[in-house]
């Protein structure tokens, strides 16, 4: 029986940070960088930098400086940072309503996000309901690990004092969901709020 639900944030509540969402659209519209070209940021050496940013090993400005050394885009770090702030504000319809319903039914909700410090701070400003809805937050910039790291989900379940077998993890990235399943949790790969509601009803039997 599920008692605890762990939600990812970006691409589940906010359609902001990755090339397939609002960030990719803004970069293409403003700077003429195709979505396919921008997606290279999430591969190879660039992906390693992304992990370092989210583990708080480097800061936001340093991250973009290094990205621009690898990818010769005619954009400043400040312009990219501004796009991230705007992209974060685009909500995915229906997810917050579903989370509120689950909260009112008595489920323990937790937020799990690979996010850097500056963006975490903006999340609290933009979405004050984060503090009210979730029992605890696990941010990679505080935790020092990202979700794809080994034993991540065992550690957050231990910290939260919950049984993985009674816990569900929701994320748009199948690698992260598989990590949670390996830790004994149930998992759902998020596509949209309608699909998520149907998947939850299957698991909960109602």
SEDREN-509703 format. One record per residue (C-alpha): z, x, y negated. Coordinates in Angstrom, 2 decimals. Last residue first. Layout:
        zz        xx        yy
         Z         X         Y
...
REM end
This chain:
        zz        xx        yy
     -7.26     -9.40     -3.85
     -7.22     -7.06     -0.89
     -5.88     -4.09     -2.80
     -8.60     -1.70     -1.61
    -11.45     -4.21     -1.84
    -10.18     -5.57     -5.16
    -10.05     -2.02     -6.51
    -13.68     -1.43     -5.53
    -14.79     -4.67     -7.21
    -12.92     -3.84    -10.41
    -14.40     -0.34    -10.44
    -17.95     -1.69    -10.08
    -17.43     -4.00    -13.05
    -15.80     -1.24    -15.09
    -18.65      1.23    -14.61
    -19.63      4.07    -12.28
    -16.27      5.50    -11.21
    -15.95      7.38     -7.92
    -12.95      5.76     -6.26
    -10.25      7.63     -4.36
     -7.39      7.16     -1.92
     -4.81      9.92     -1.85
     -4.02     12.27      1.03
     -4.62     15.59     -0.75
     -8.14     15.80      0.71
     -8.77     12.40     -0.91
     -7.76     13.83     -4.28
    -10.12     16.79     -3.89
    -12.90     14.36     -2.89
    -12.32     12.40     -6.10
    -12.62     15.60     -8.13
    -15.92     16.55     -6.46
    -17.18     12.97     -6.91
    -16.99     13.13    -10.70
    -16.54      9.75    -12.43
    -12.82      9.66    -11.65
    -10.31      7.16    -10.23
     -7.38      8.33     -8.07
     -5.28      5.99     -5.94
     -1.73      6.58     -4.72
      0.43      5.24     -1.92
     -0.68      7.89      0.56
     -0.14     10.52     -2.14
      3.58      9.58     -2.22
      4.90      9.82     -5.75
      7.44     12.03     -7.52
      5.19     12.55    -10.54
      5.51     16.33    -10.19
      4.84     16.17     -6.46
      1.82     13.94     -7.02
      0.61     16.33     -9.72
      0.97     19.34     -7.44
     -0.72     17.83     -4.37
     -3.54     16.78     -6.67
     -4.19     20.29     -7.96
     -3.94     21.94     -4.53
     -7.22     23.86     -5.06
     -8.79     23.62     -8.53
    -11.35     20.82     -9.08
     -8.92     18.88    -11.24
     -8.46     21.65    -13.77
     -5.40     23.87    -13.94
     -3.07     25.25    -16.59
     -1.00     22.05    -16.70
     -0.87     21.88    -20.50
     -4.59     22.41    -21.21
     -5.37     20.57    -17.97
     -3.73     17.40    -19.27
     -1.59     15.39    -16.87
     -0.17     12.39    -18.69
      2.80     10.27    -17.58
      3.75      6.60    -17.32
      0.48      5.53    -18.87
     -0.06      2.39    -20.93
      2.06      2.92    -24.01
      1.28      6.55    -24.82
     -2.44      6.13    -24.13
     -2.46      2.96    -26.27
     -2.58      5.21    -29.34
     -6.29      5.91    -28.66
     -7.91      7.71    -31.61
     -4.86      9.71    -32.69
     -3.67     10.45    -29.15
     -7.18     11.46    -28.10
     -7.49     13.75    -31.13
     -4.53     15.83    -29.93
     -6.07     16.13    -26.47
     -9.33     17.24    -28.08
     -7.65     20.14    -29.86
     -5.75     21.16    -26.73
     -8.62     21.21    -24.25
     -9.26     18.47    -21.73
     -9.53     18.03    -17.98
     -7.76     14.70    -17.82
     -5.33     12.86    -15.55
     -3.66      9.73    -16.94
     -1.02      8.00    -14.84
     -0.45      4.31    -14.18
      2.44      2.91    -12.11
      1.43     -0.56    -10.94
      3.51     -3.49    -12.13
      0.97     -6.29    -12.43
      1.03     -5.83    -16.20
     -0.15     -2.24    -15.77
     -2.98     -3.33    -13.51
     -4.14     -5.86    -16.09
     -3.94     -3.22    -18.82
     -6.06     -0.86    -16.73
     -8.69     -3.58    -16.29
     -8.83     -4.23    -20.02
     -9.11     -0.50    -20.72
    -12.02     -0.17    -18.31
    -14.05     -3.08    -19.65
    -16.55     -1.38    -21.92
    -16.72      2.43    -21.96
    -15.48      3.54    -25.36
    -17.37      5.66    -27.87
    -14.78      7.47    -30.02
    -15.01     10.71    -28.01
    -18.62     11.15    -29.11
    -17.62     11.43    -32.77
    -15.08     14.16    -32.18
    -17.35     15.99    -29.77
    -20.18     15.87    -32.31
    -17.98     17.47    -34.97
    -17.17     20.29    -32.57
    -20.86     20.91    -31.95
    -21.52     21.13    -35.68
    -18.56     23.46    -36.18
    -19.81     25.78    -33.43
    -23.06     26.13    -35.40
    -26.44     25.00    -34.08
    -29.71     26.86    -33.63
    -29.41     26.94    -29.85
    -29.76     30.35    -28.21
    -27.74     29.51    -25.08
    -25.57     32.38    -23.80
    -24.24     33.67    -27.13
    -24.04     30.09    -28.34
    -21.71     29.22    -25.46
    -19.49     32.15    -26.44
    -19.09     30.92    -30.01
    -18.54     27.39    -28.67
    -15.65     28.54    -26.50
    -14.12     30.67    -29.24
    -14.05     27.64    -31.56
    -12.31     25.51    -28.90
     -9.66     27.97    -27.82
     -9.62     30.20    -24.74
     -7.32     30.31    -21.69
     -6.18     26.76    -22.44
     -7.08     25.59    -18.90
     -9.73     23.30    -20.40
    -11.33     26.12    -22.34
    -11.27     28.43    -19.33
    -12.92     25.74    -17.20
    -15.67     25.27    -19.78
    -16.16     29.03    -19.93
    -16.76     29.10    -16.17
    -19.26     26.29    -16.59
    -21.16     28.41    -19.13
    -21.37     31.29    -16.65
    -23.17     29.07    -14.16
    -23.69     25.40    -15.00
    -22.29     22.79    -17.40
    -23.96     24.18    -20.52
    -27.30     23.86    -18.71
    -26.93     20.11    -19.32
    -27.94     20.76    -22.94
    -31.45     21.66    -21.77
    -31.74     18.46    -19.73
    -30.39     16.36    -22.63
    -33.00     17.89    -24.89
    -31.79     19.91    -27.87
    -33.39     18.48    -31.02
    -30.29     19.14    -33.10
    -29.25     15.73    -34.36
    -30.73     13.29    -31.85
    -30.53     15.51    -28.78
    -26.99     16.64    -29.54
    -25.91     13.08    -30.33
    -27.35     11.65    -27.12
    -25.83     14.39    -24.98
    -22.43     13.81    -26.53
    -22.73     10.05    -26.02
    -23.06     10.34    -22.27
    -25.09     12.26    -19.70
    -24.46     15.60    -21.40
    -20.71     15.29    -21.11
    -17.93     14.62    -23.55
    -18.05     11.08    -24.77
    -18.22      7.92    -22.80
    -14.49      7.26    -23.21
    -12.43      5.20    -20.74
    -13.99      6.39    -17.46
    -16.51      9.00    -18.68
    -13.60     10.96    -20.15
    -10.18      9.66    -19.14
     -9.49     10.14    -15.41
     -7.11      7.55    -14.06
     -4.27      7.97    -11.55
     -3.05      4.74     -9.97
      0.34      4.49     -8.24
      1.69      1.73     -6.00
     -1.04      1.42     -3.37
      0.00      0.00      0.00
REM end
